[in-house]
């Protein structure tokens, strides 16, 4: 695993004892995107649900723009998906009018159209309920360790780290963010957004890492900010109570950490001190994010696994689970097994 950035961050259960191969075949990594709504059947936007194999999201978006002979900016999607995978996801194409389409003649390498329907709103980034994953791990060296860790993961969750994909190839987006903060001009808005996201995610990961190292990953601190399960609603914890601790243990609430930007931190007391202790080590990132107009937000530090299933035959494991939007399957895998991603071979 190319892990130069992620190697700086602690494991919740200690480093896995088993090794395995990931993505020996393209079909070993399957992702199924789930929207929180269904297209209504009318409107200016044509929603297309497709299966892509070995292609990235931007490539498909550009190919759809060429097919419909429109600007690429008129093609949207809810989230980026792995290139080295079989993924099913939605694309939105802005096509005003009531024209009907027969997409049977679309010919995009690695793409199969599953179905399509009109909708009255644009498909926007992040407009996802989440993703369902079907993963295959091969040549497992210690099946007992994987089985035991999987049971713990379902009970305790895993650190909600941003995965290595967030930081670009070989972590290259982070130094580009630092160059941006030092005054380098980046005219491409999408690239600039990727660099800012990498820096913000890096700082978030370090705060989560500090909570693990300080023994308070699954323990409330005075002044914490918690998030209600299944929502983005947050509230402050001026005092720790048994009720709050029980809600935390039952996954009804989650501790949060900052997604850095301009404005004051929401935390108080001990939680505020912990977050500031990390932030002071990365002043250039903190100042840069605020200067580029990002605002203080919160993200939960614990990722819970739902619809989880592990099946092992011989030395091959199949994993099935669901993750909310914005969370990473590789973050789950990292806590489970020391995997080698075969797509990273030279």
C-alpha positions in Angstrom: 0.0 0.0 0.0 1.3 3.4 -0.9 1.0 4.8 2.5 3.5 7.6 2.9 0.9 10.0 4.3 -1.3 7.5 6.0 1.6 5.9 7.8 1.7 9.0 10.1 -1.7 8.1 11.5 -2.4 5.6 14.3 -4.6 2.5 14.2 -7.4 2.2 16.6 -6.8 -1.6 17.2 -3.1 -1.6 16.5 -1.5 -2.5 13.2 -3.1 -5.6 11.5 -1.1 -8.8 11.7 -2.4 -10.2 8.4 -1.4 -9.2 4.8 -3.5 -9.5 1.7 -3.7 -8.4 -1.9 -6.3 -5.9 -3.0 -7.5 -5.4 -6.6 -5.6 -8.3 -8.1 -8.5 -8.1 -10.6 -10.6 -5.1 -11.6 -13.8 -6.8 -10.4 -12.2 -7.3 -6.9 -13.3 -3.7 -6.0 -17.0 -3.0 -6.7 -18.8 0.2 -5.7 -22.6 0.8 -5.9 -23.7 4.4 -5.5 -27.0 5.1 -3.7 -28.9 8.3 -4.0 -31.3 9.5 -1.2 -34.0 10.0 -3.9 -35.2 8.6 -7.2 -35.4 10.6 -10.4 -39.0 11.9 -10.8 -39.3 11.3 -14.5 -39.6 14.9 -15.7 -37.4 18.1 -15.7 -34.4 19.6 -17.4 -31.9 17.0 -16.2 -31.3 13.6 -17.6 -30.1 11.2 -14.9 -28.0 8.3 -16.2 -27.1 5.3 -14.1 -24.2 3.4 -15.6 -21.5 0.8 -14.8 -17.9 1.8 -15.5 -14.9 -0.5 -15.5 -11.4 0.8 -15.4 -12.3 4.4 -16.1 -12.4 7.5 -13.9 -15.4 9.7 -13.4 -14.0 12.8 -15.2 -13.3 10.7 -18.3 -16.9 9.5 -18.4 -18.3 13.0 -17.8 -16.2 14.3 -20.7 -17.4 11.5 -23.0 -21.0 12.2 -22.1 -20.6 15.8 -22.9 -19.1 14.9 -26.3 -22.0 12.5 -27.0 -24.7 15.1 -26.2 -22.6 17.9 -27.9 -22.7 20.1 -24.8 -20.2 21.8 -22.5 -18.6 19.6 -20.0 -19.8 21.9 -17.2 -23.3 20.7 -18.0 -22.5 17.1 -16.9 -22.6 16.5 -13.2 -22.1 13.7 -10.7 -22.5 13.1 -7.0 -19.0 11.8 -6.3 -15.8 10.7 -7.7 -15.3 6.9 -8.0 -12.2 4.8 -8.2 -10.7 4.1 -11.6 -9.4 0.7 -10.8 -12.8 -0.8 -10.0 -16.2 -1.7 -11.3 -18.5 1.1 -10.1 -22.1 1.9 -10.7 -22.9 5.6 -10.4 -25.2 8.4 -11.5 -24.5 11.2 -13.9 -26.7 14.2 -14.5 -26.8 15.9 -17.9 -28.5 19.3 -18.3 -30.8 18.9 -21.3 -33.7 21.5 -21.3 -36.8 20.6 -23.2 -38.9 17.4 -23.4 -36.8 15.5 -25.9 -36.7 11.8 -25.3 -33.5 9.8 -25.8 -32.4 6.4 -26.8 -28.9 5.9 -25.4 -28.4 2.5 -27.0 -25.8 4.0 -29.4 -23.6 5.4 -26.7 -20.1 3.9 -27.1 -17.7 4.8 -24.3 -14.9 2.4 -23.5 -15.5 0.6 -20.2 -19.0 2.0 -19.8 -22.4 0.3 -19.8 -25.7 2.3 -19.5 -28.0 0.6 -17.0 -31.0 3.0 -17.0 -31.8 6.7 -17.3 -34.7 9.0 -16.4 -35.3 12.8 -16.3 -35.3 14.8 -13.0 -36.2 18.4 -12.1 -33.0 19.2 -10.1 -29.3 19.1 -10.9 -27.2 16.2 -9.5 -24.8 17.9 -7.2 -21.5 16.8 -5.6 -22.2 15.1 -2.3 -25.9 14.4 -3.0 -25.4 10.8 -2.0 -26.8 8.6 0.7 -23.7 6.6 0.4 -22.0 3.7 -1.3 -22.2 -0.1 -1.0 -19.0 -2.0 -1.4 -18.2 -5.5 -2.5 -14.5 -6.2 -2.1 -12.2 -9.2 -2.6 -9.0 -9.8 -0.7 -6.6 -12.5 -2.0 -3.7 -14.4 -0.5 -4.6 -13.6 3.1 -1.7 -14.6 5.4 -3.7 -14.8 8.7 -7.4 -15.5 8.4 -7.9 -15.6 12.2 -6.6 -12.0 12.6 -8.9 -10.7 9.9 -11.9 -12.5 11.4 -11.2 -11.2 14.9 -10.5 -7.6 13.7 -13.7 -7.6 11.6 -15.7 -8.4 14.7 -14.0 -5.6 16.6 -14.5 -3.1 13.8 -18.2 -3.8 13.7 -18.4 -3.2 17.4 -16.2 -0.1 17.7 -16.1 1.4 14.3 -12.9 2.7 12.7 -11.2 6.2 12.6 -13.0 8.2 10.0 -9.8 9.2 8.3 -9.7 10.6 4.8 -8.1 7.9 2.7 -5.0 8.1 0.6 -7.1 8.9 -2.5 -7.9 12.3 -1.0 -4.2 13.3 -1.2 -3.6 12.4 -4.9 -1.0 10.2 -6.5 1.8 9.7 -4.0 0.3 12.3 -1.8 1.0 15.0 -4.4 -1.9 17.2 -3.6 -0.6 18.2 -0.2 2.6 19.9 -1.4 0.6 21.6 -4.1 -1.7 23.0 -1.4 1.3 24.3 0.5 2.6 26.0 -2.7 -0.9 27.5 -3.2 -0.7 29.0 0.3 2.8 30.4 -0.4 1.4 32.4 -3.4 1.5 30.1 -6.4 -1.4 30.7 -8.7 -3.7 27.8 -9.7 -6.2 29.0 -12.3 -8.0 25.6 -12.6 -10.8 25.8 -10.1 -11.2 22.1 -9.8 -7.5 21.5 -9.1 -7.5 24.3 -6.6 -10.4 22.7 -4.8 -8.6 19.3 -4.7 -5.5 20.9 -3.2 -7.5 22.8 -0.5 -9.5 19.6 0.3 -6.2 17.6 0.7 -4.8 20.2 3.2 -8.1 20.3 5.2 -8.3 16.5 5.3 -4.7 16.2 6.4 -5.3 18.4 9.4 -8.5 16.6 10.2 -6.7 13.3 10.2 -4.0 14.6 12.5 -6.7 15.7 15.1 -8.3 12.2 14.9 -4.8 10.7 15.3 -4.3 12.8 18.4 -7.5 11.6 20.0 -6.5 8.0 19.4 -3.0 8.6 20.9 -4.5 10.5 23.9 -7.0 7.7 24.6 -10.1 9.7 23.9 -11.2 8.4 20.5 -14.3 6.7 22.1 -14.3 8.9 25.2 -16.0 12.3 25.5 -13.9 15.3 26.6 -15.4 18.3 28.4 -16.3 20.8 25.7 -16.6 18.3 22.8 -19.0 18.9 19.9 -21.1 15.8 19.0 -23.1 14.9 15.9 -26.4 13.1 15.9 -26.3 9.8 14.0 -27.5 10.0 10.4 -27.5 13.8 10.4 -25.2 16.8 10.2 -26.7 18.3 13.3 -24.2 19.1 16.1 -24.4 20.1 19.7 -21.9 21.1 22.4 -21.1 19.0 25.4 -20.4 21.4 28.3 -20.5 18.5 30.8 -20.1 14.7 30.4 -23.0 12.7 31.6 -23.7 8.9 31.8 -26.5 9.4 29.3 -24.2 11.0 26.7 -21.6 8.2 27.2 -24.3 5.6 26.6 -25.5 7.4 23.5 -21.9 7.5 22.2 -21.4 3.8 22.9 -24.6 2.9 21.1 -23.7 5.0 18.1 -26.6 7.4 18.6 -24.1 10.3 18.6 -20.5 10.7 17.5 -17.6 12.9 18.5 -16.5 15.4 15.9 -13.3 17.2 14.8 -13.0 20.4 12.8 -12.9 20.7 9.0 -10.7 23.8 9.2 -11.6 27.2 7.9 -12.2 30.8 9.0 -14.1 31.4 12.2 -13.8 30.1 15.8 -13.7 26.5 16.8 -17.0 25.3 18.3 -15.3 23.2 21.0 -14.6 24.4 24.6 -12.4 23.4 27.5 -10.4 20.2 27.1 -11.6 19.4 23.6 -10.7 22.9 22.5 -7.2 22.5 24.0 -6.6 19.3 22.1 -7.7 20.7 18.8 -5.5 23.8 19.3 -2.5 21.7 20.3 -2.6 20.1 16.8 -3.5 23.2 14.9 -0.5 25.1 16.2 1.7 22.5 14.5 0.2 23.3 11.2 -0.3 27.1 11.2 0.5 27.4 7.5 -2.4 25.1 6.6 -4.8 26.7 9.1 -4.1 30.2 7.9 -4.2 29.2 4.2 -7.6 27.5 4.5 -9.1 30.5 6.2 -7.6 32.8 3.6 -9.1 30.9 0.7 -12.5 31.3 2.2 -13.3 27.9 3.7 -15.4 28.0 6.9 -15.2 26.0 10.1 -17.3 22.8 9.8 -17.4 19.5 11.7 -17.0 15.9 10.7 -17.5 12.8 12.9 -14.2 11.1 13.9 -15.7 7.6 14.0 -16.9 5.6 11.1 -19.4 2.8 11.8 -19.9 -0.1 9.5 -23.4 -1.1 8.5 -24.7 -4.0 6.4 -21.4 -5.7 7.1 -20.6 -9.2 6.0 -17.3 -11.2 5.8 -16.9 -14.5 4.1 -13.6 -16.4 3.9 -12.9 -19.4 1.7 -9.3 -20.7 1.7 -7.2 -17.6 1.7 -9.7 -15.3 -0.1 -12.1 -13.0 1.7 -15.2 -11.2 0.4 -16.3 -8.1 2.2 -19.7 -6.4 1.9 -20.6 -3.2 3.7 -22.2 0.2 3.3 -20.6 3.6 4.1 -22.1 7.1 4.2 -21.2 9.6 1.6 -17.7 11.1 2.0 -16.2 8.0 3.7 -13.5 5.7 2.4 -13.5 1.9 2.0 -9.7 2.0 2.2 -10.0 3.5 5.7 -11.9 0.4 6.8 -9.5 -1.9 5.0 -6.5 -0.2 6.6 -7.8 -1.1 10.1 -8.5 -4.7 9.0 -5.5 -5.9 7.0 -2.1 -4.8 5.8 -3.1 -4.8 2.2 -1.1 -4.3 -1.0 -3.0 -2.5 -3.7 -2.0 -4.3 -6.9 -2.8 -1.3 -9.0 0.2 0.5 -7.5 2.7 -2.0 -9.0 5.3 -0.3 -11.1 
